[in-house]
Amino acid sequence: MKQRPRIYYSESQKAVMWEHWRKGESLQQIAQLFNRNHSSIEGILAETGGIRPRQRCRCALALTLPEREEISRALAAGNSIRSMATLLGRAPSTISREIKRNGGYESYRAAQAEQAAWDRARRPKTCRLVENRPLAHIVAAKLQLLWSPQQIAGWLKHTYPNDERHRVSHETIYRSLYIQARGALKKELLAHLRRTRVMRRSRHYTQKTLNHGRILDTVSISERPAAVEDRAVPGHWEGDLLCGGKSSQIATLVERQTRYVMLVKVPSKDTETVINDLIRQARKLPEQLYQSLTWDRGKEMAGHKRFTLATDIQVYFCDPHHPWQRGSNENTNGLLRQYFPKGIDLSGYSQAKLNTVARQLNARPRKTLNYETPAERFHQSVASIG
């Protein structure tokens, strides 16, 4: 089979790549636009860690390509420096320097001069974390504690409200991790992010699909009281199973108002086992702090009526293919992948180990809680009913 010639993408083609990458399309989908394999564009996007470089612009006073072409034609015609300057409305010294720095009278070429000007104009701005090494050490330490860049940025602002030297945006942290040319944070710290990728993905990207069976006698989420919907009071939870390798799973529960997390060891996915374990977990909390549970339509909750009968906790079900209706739990399951990567066998984790992970997650500051922790908010709820 004859090998296709190597393709060199133009700046406009690269712009198309970045736009489709921003929309969340895969490498293969983008490559198909150019009738190529994904490997032909992966290097372009991976060079900056999947983060689109800022668009470059030239100074308004710089010579343009048409002006350089006029200079090239004038040199070929043997015109003087001053006649060129008059024609272009430029100073003679500008024309003279342009010719000398780009090959002289005999070798000047407009296209080469244009490219050389762009190359010389590269002035990468020094990253804040390079200029402020103590701040970089703080960021690195928090990343090692499995804090997200957004949590770190918010915590710094909350902890040092009047100290600008202790400020850095979460976007700067991400760029410093994914664009190693900055030299601010070590690449090894990428392993501490919740989703360990070599390139940063668009927030629109998803490969998740739902294929759950039907459950009888469900109560739709549309019937859930308004007080649950607006998170006005604590005691309303969202739940799901986080699945691992070898048919292993754990149940994840998130309190909607405080974002407090509980993890439950579930030996089997059958509905009897899941319901029994959820009943035991529910009885550990005061009645006021466990009033409803919102779940998706997984068959593990087919015995939901038995759960409600045993605990007096109403179960609500999301609409099919609407995982965002229990968004707090979806987000939490994403965070938990930092501790339990996809494919890992979850059966070896004891309840004590799961409790340890839950405590770590509940001790992280959250933006939605004004950078307080779920543990702080939940304990305030416990105290208020005591």
Secondary structure as the mmCIF struct_conf table of DSSP 4:
data_model
#
loop_
_struct_conf.conf_type_id
_struct_conf.id
_struct_conf.beg_label_comp_id
_struct_conf.beg_label_asym_id
_struct_conf.beg_label_seq_id
_struct_conf.end_label_comp_id
_struct_conf.end_label_asym_id
_struct_conf.end_label_seq_id
HELX_LH_PP_P HELX_LH_PP_P1 LYS A 2 ARG A 6
HELX_RH_AL_P HELX_RH_AL_P1 GLU A 11 ARG A 22
TURN_TY1_P TURN_TY1_P1 LYS A 23 GLY A 24
HELX_RH_AL_P HELX_RH_AL_P2 LEU A 27 GLN A 32
TURN_TY1_P TURN_TY1_P2 LEU A 33 ASN A 35
TURN_TY1_P TURN_TY1_P3 HIS A 38 HIS A 38
HELX_RH_AL_P HELX_RH_AL_P3 SER A 39 ALA A 46
TURN_TY1_P TURN_TY1_P4 GLU A 47 GLY A 50
HELX_LH_PP_P HELX_LH_PP_P2 ARG A 52 ARG A 56
TURN_TY1_P TURN_TY1_P5 ALA A 60 LEU A 61
BEND BEND1 ALA A 62 ALA A 62
HELX_LH_PP_P HELX_LH_PP_P3 LEU A 63 THR A 64
HELX_RH_AL_P HELX_RH_AL_P4 LEU A 65 ALA A 77
TURN_TY1_P TURN_TY1_P6 GLY A 78 GLY A 78
HELX_RH_AL_P HELX_RH_AL_P5 ILE A 81 LEU A 88
TURN_TY1_P TURN_TY1_P7 GLY A 89 GLY A 89
HELX_RH_AL_P HELX_RH_AL_P6 PRO A 92 LYS A 100
TURN_TY1_P TURN_TY1_P8 ARG A 101 GLY A 103
HELX_RH_AL_P HELX_RH_AL_P7 GLY A 104 SER A 107
HELX_RH_AL_P HELX_RH_AL_P8 ALA A 110 ARG A 120
TURN_TY1_P TURN_TY1_P9 ALA A 121 ALA A 121
HELX_LH_PP_P HELX_LH_PP_P4 PRO A 124 CYS A 127
HELX_RH_AL_P HELX_RH_AL_P9 ARG A 128 GLU A 131
HELX_RH_AL_P HELX_RH_AL_P10 ARG A 133 GLN A 144
TURN_TY1_P TURN_TY1_P10 LEU A 145 LEU A 146
HELX_RH_AL_P HELX_RH_AL_P11 PRO A 149 THR A 159
TURN_TY1_P TURN_TY1_P11 PRO A 161 ASN A 162
HELX_RH_3T_P HELX_RH_3T_P1 GLU A 164 HIS A 166
HELX_RH_AL_P HELX_RH_AL_P12 HIS A 170 TYR A 178
HELX_RH_3T_P HELX_RH_3T_P2 GLN A 180 ARG A 182
BEND BEND2 ALA A 184 LEU A 185
HELX_RH_3T_P HELX_RH_3T_P3 LYS A 187 HIS A 192
BEND BEND3 LEU A 193 ARG A 195
BEND BEND4 VAL A 198 MET A 199
HELX_LH_PP_P HELX_LH_PP_P5 ARG A 200 SER A 202
TURN_TY1_P TURN_TY1_P12 ARG A 203 HIS A 204
TURN_TY1_P TURN_TY1_P13 LEU A 216 ASP A 217
STRN STRN1 SER A 220 SER A 220
HELX_RH_3T_P HELX_RH_3T_P4 ILE A 221 GLU A 223
BEND BEND5 ARG A 224 ARG A 224
HELX_RH_AL_P HELX_RH_AL_P13 ALA A 226 GLU A 229
TURN_TY1_P TURN_TY1_P14 ASP A 230 ARG A 231
BEND BEND6 VAL A 233 PRO A 234
STRN STRN2 HIS A 236 CYS A 243
STRN STRN3 GLY A 245 GLY A 245
TURN_TY1_P TURN_TY1_P15 LYS A 246 SER A 247
STRN STRN4 GLN A 249 GLU A 255
TURN_TY1_P TURN_TY1_P16 ARG A 256 THR A 258
STRN STRN5 VAL A 261 VAL A 266
BEND BEND7 PRO A 267 PRO A 267
BEND BEND8 ASP A 270 ASP A 270
HELX_RH_AL_P HELX_RH_AL_P14 THR A 271 ALA A 282
TURN_TY1_P TURN_TY1_P17 ARG A 283 LYS A 284
BEND BEND9 LEU A 285 LEU A 285
HELX_RH_3T_P HELX_RH_3T_P5 GLU A 287 LEU A 289
STRN STRN6 SER A 292 TRP A 295
BEND BEND10 ARG A 297 ARG A 297
HELX_RH_3T_P HELX_RH_3T_P6 LYS A 299 MET A 301
TURN_TY1_P TURN_TY1_P18 ALA A 302 GLY A 303
HELX_RH_AL_P HELX_RH_AL_P15 HIS A 304 THR A 311
STRN STRN7 GLN A 314 PHE A 317
HELX_LH_PP_P HELX_LH_PP_P6 CYS A 318 ASP A 319
TURN_TY1_P TURN_TY1_P19 PRO A 320 HIS A 321
HELX_RH_3T_P HELX_RH_3T_P7 PRO A 323 ARG A 326
HELX_RH_AL_P HELX_RH_AL_P16 GLY A 327 LEU A 336
TURN_TY1_P TURN_TY1_P20 ARG A 337 TYR A 339
BEND BEND11 PHE A 340 PHE A 340
TURN_TY1_P TURN_TY1_P21 LYS A 342 GLY A 343
STRN STRN8 ASP A 345 ASP A 345
HELX_RH_3T_P HELX_RH_3T_P8 LEU A 346 GLY A 348
HELX_RH_AL_P HELX_RH_AL_P17 GLN A 351 ASN A 362
TURN_TY1_P TURN_TY1_P22 ALA A 363 ALA A 363
BEND BEND12 ARG A 364 ARG A 364
STRN STRN9 ARG A 366 ARG A 366
HELX_RH_3T_P HELX_RH_3T_P9 LYS A 367 LEU A 369
TURN_TY1_P TURN_TY1_P23 ASN A 370 TYR A 371
STRN STRN10 GLU A 372 GLU A 372
HELX_RH_AL_P HELX_RH_AL_P18 PRO A 374 ILE A 385
#
